[in-house]
Amino acid sequence: MPAPTPALTIEIDRHHQLPIYLQICERFRTAIAAGHLRPGDRVPALRGLATQLNTARGTVEQAYTILVDEGYLQMRGAAGTFVSPSLPKSLTRPTPARGDEQASRPDAAALRVPGVSREHPPPRRPQPIAVALSGEPRPLQPGLPALDAFPRKVWHRLVSQRARSAERALLGYPNPAGYRPLREHIATYLGLSRGVTCVPEQVFITGGYRATLELVLRSLARPNDRVWFEDPGYLLARTFLSETGVQLVPVPVDAEGIDVERGKQLDAHARFALVTPSHQSPLGHTLSLARRIALLDWAEKTSGWIVEDDYDSEFRYLGRPLQALKSLDRRDHVIYCSTFSKAMYPGLRLAYAVVPERAIERVDRVACSMNAGSPTLLQAALADFIEQGHFARHLKRMRALYGERRTLIVNALRQAFGERLIVELPPGGIQFAVQFPDGPDGPVDDVAVAARAREAGLAILPLSIWYTNSHTQQTPRGLVIGFANIVDAAEAHRHAHTLRACLDR
């Protein structure tokens, strides 16, 4: 049984310069650090806390999303939201046990990712990317699919049908590995669309990409393992990996993707490589075939693991896509990861990993020990969505729609910025990176431009923060821009001119 919600009084200052949702984040961090909230404690529901604070439900949801991203909280669907059971000890203070049941809970340290550092808790302030990607969707938000074009009626009908059926299997505790029919559909889909041959037993459903990484590391990583990481690379993944205690080895990226030869020069015996071969994050390059073969050869010779993040592979507008890196894996060194956040909607919180057959037993054991598992009802509805052909039709419509919307924002940006912005479009994805050429006074401060844009209501991100050394003179400066929710040319031009004004201020 989960621990009951402890008495918790949260006060906010409506006159404080810090936004209310960030004040809520601070109150929870303080309560956890002081031991008033312990690992496994249930926290107030969104609606209840919003009523208590006399604020909007979305404000509380934005705070909870940030706290989940930082590792403080864990959402368990209908069961509620809880303090993460795997908090590092450095975030908690020992308090008397609350009865035998509480005393018998496993030590948080025993549940941590191997090699986690207790001396480095999650950052006290949310990073710009965490703020930009959480809460109410906003214009130009990277990674946000077209919410206006999602087939809500079909989805609502499928979820309602599953809810009305009230099958016992859908109402009980979820299988830590995932709902079997969904795993079967994913295995079939990957074979047809990505060239990945796998059986359902290799597919593990998770609660998002971060949860996927945690499952992989808990299962396969050892203390102080070294990990090749693309530079620039996905910032949320970099932040999470840094918190686990593994040692990151930044490897440069060029037009062919991660530079494998440079990686071998930096650390030939790293144990992991985390890569985005189909659509490099954030530059959008595709890993060339020669580099793919070189990467697989490195993994085979060193007995290393390759974690393939295949995000945005569903959306390509130019040329034929290369199949997944996993499709070339003949020696079982690639762990294939993907998510439904872009193909469906981010709030679904369903992702998956395809692990090599030799790792199934280990991953399954860890999934059970983590008490992993996503709401079975949603997994069942998604399985129906795929089986009935809605998923394939939705992707086909979105490819056409995103191609049109991408053209709208690109034309608007080029008109608004002229030579002040370099726009080189990648062949796919629902976001792209643009770069500022150096001005008369040197490099443009893209962090300041992005901050002004956020104040103006836009959710773009600075490009430089995706680089390990983000403050050097040589670091490219620019913006990462999402385009999937641009509805017409007028909106595109309005946002482009707002961005130009942020540059000129």
Buried (B, 14 or more C-beta within 10 A) or exposed (E): EEBEBBEBEBEBEEEEEEBBBBBBBBBBBEBBBEEBBBBBBBBBBBEEBBEEBEBEBEBBBBBBBBBBBBBBBBBBBEEBBBBBBBBBBBBBEEEEEBEEEBEEBEEBEEBBBBBBBEEEBBEEBBBBBBBBBBBEBBBBBBBBBBEEBBBEEBBEEBBEEBBEEEEEEBEEEBBBBBBBBBBBBBBBBBEEBBBBEBEBBBBBBBBBBBBBBBBBBBBBBEEEBBBBBBBBBBBBBBBBBBBBBBBBBBBBBEEBBBBBEBBBEBBEEBBBBBBBBBBBBBBBBBBBEEBBEBBBEBBBEBEBBBBBBBBBBBBBBEEEBBBBBBBBBEEBBBBBBBBBBBBBBBEBBBBBBBBBEEBBEEBBEBBEBBEBBBBBBBBBBBBBBBBEEBBBEBBEEBBEBBBEBBBBBBBBBBEBBEEBBEBEBBBBBBBBBBBBEEEEEEBBBBBEBBBBBBEBEBBBBBBBBBBBEBEEEEBBBBBBBBBBBBEEEEBBBBBBBBBBEBBEE
